[in-house]
Amino acid sequence: MIVINARFLVQHMTGVQRYAFELCKRLPNKIDGLDVVFVTPKQKLKSRLAPGVKIFSFGKFGGQMWEQIDLPIFLKSKGNPLLINLVGIGPVFYSKKIIALHDLAFKHHPEWFSLTFQFAYNLLIPNSIKRSLHIITVSDYVKIDIINTYGINSNKIEVIKASSSKKFQFKSQIKE
């Protein structure tokens, strides 16, 4: 089993959630013979993937508490499978994971974020990336930034660039 942290399906759609959503829409149901399953908190879904996608709603909490407490409990109950986390921090102390880190804005522009957010990300991101098997990021610039800021080996980081959904069109394609 490969588990996708699908908490993004219960969140409002922003750029980071769109990135995760579009990648996940294109994932097969199995990878190397392992089922790909999506796990969410027990909240109303705000986005839906394709019909037939296996989605498990699990836990008592929402938000970061769900990721740090409920999601690791789910993973342990399933034999500690690979976790793919495409949005946010993910479970910090779970090491069999791949995470996406979209930028280091919290580090370079702390004025854009609340003190609580800054504190959490400055504490949890370094721990999470060091405990990850692999890191996905959206650009070569961010890859280099992660390497320079955290001393992470470049072989541990893969760039998967964002692209637009078919939902978006050039203005000239829109019928008025």
N, C-alpha and C positions, 0 to 999 in steps of 0.2 A: 504494500500500500504506500502511496505517496499522498501526503496531506497538504492541501492548500489552505493557508489561513485566509478564509474568505470573509473576515470581518468587514472588508470593504463593501460587501453586498448589503450591509445594514446601515451604511453611512451615506450621506449626501454625496453625489457624484461631483468630484473636483478633478483636477488634472491627474493627481496621483491615483485616485480611485479609477479613473478612466484608463490609465496605463495598465493597471492590474486587470480590470474588466476585459479589455481588448486582448491582452495576452491569454487570459484564461478561456475566453471564447474559442480560441484556436488550439487549445490543448486537446490531445486525444483522450479517450476514456481510459486507456492503458498506456503505460510507458515501460518498455522491457518486461512485459507481462504483469506489471503491478498496476492495480486499480488506482486511478487518480480520483480522490475524494475531496470535497470542499467542506470545511467546518466553519460554522458561524455561531455567534452567541444566539441565545433564544430570544430574538427580537424580530420584528417584522422586516422582511426583505424589502429593500428600496430598489434593487436591481435584480434581474433574473438572467441566468445564463441559459444555454440551450436546453430544450426538453431532454430528459434522460440523464442529465448531469446529477451525480450523487451528491446531495447536500445533507450534512448532518448538523442539526442545531443542538447545541450542548451547553450545559453549565448554568450557573446561577447569576453570574455577573455580566456586565457589559464593559466596553471600552478597554482601557489598559489592564484593569483588574481581570477581565476575561482572558486577555492574552498572557498575563503573568501567572494566573492561578488555574483557571478552568482548562485552557488549551493544553498546558503540560499534563494535566490529569487525563484528558482525552488521549493524548499521545502515548502516555505510559500504559493506558488500558489497551492500546492497540499494538504494544510491543516496540514502542519508540521508533516509528517509521520516519523516513525523511520528511521534513517540513519545508515547504516553500512559502516564504513570507514576502509579499510584494508591496505592502503598505505598512508604514509605522515601524515600531521597534521590534515587535514579535517577542516571544518568550526569551528573556535575556539568558537564563541559565540552561536552556535547552541547546545542546551543541550539534545535534544531527539536523542542521538546517542550512538553507540557502536564504539569504535576505537581499532585498533590494534597498539601496540607499540612493535616493534621488538627488540629494545635494547636501552641502554642509552649511546652508544659510544660517542655521541656528548658531553656528560657530563664528561665521564671518560677519553676520549682521544681527547681533543679539537684540538690537533696538527694535527689530520687527516682531519679537516674541515676548510673551509674558515671562516673568521671572520663574514661575513654576515650570513652564515649558522648557526654558533654557536649562534650568537645573536638571530636570528629568533627562533631556536629551544629552547633555554634557556628561551625565553620570552613566546613562544606560547604553548609548550608541557605542562608545569604545568597548564596553564589555560585550555587547552583542556581536559586533563585527569580529572581535578576536575569537569568539566562541562559534563562529559560523564556518561551515565547510567551504562556502563560496559566497561571493558578493556580486550582485547584479547592480549595474548603474546605467544611467541613460546617456552618458556622453564620455568622450575621452577626457574632456576637461575635468569632470567630476572624478573619474578614475584616478587621474594624476593628483587631484586634490586629496583624495582618500589616502593614497600612497604617501604623499608628503606630510599630511596631518597626523596620520596614525601609524606610519611605518609598516603598512601592510604590503606583503609581496604582491607584485603585479600579476603573477600567475593565479592568484586567488580571486581576481576581479574580472568580470566579463561585462562588456558593454552591449546592452540590448536597447537600441535607440527606439524612441517613441515614434509612432506614426499615426496619422489621423484615421479615425473610424470611417467606414463607408457612410455613416450617418451624416458626415460633414461633406458639403459640396462647395465647388467654386460658385461664386455669385452668378456667373454667366450660365451655369447649369440649372439654376432655379427658374421655374416658369412663373411669371408674374401675371 
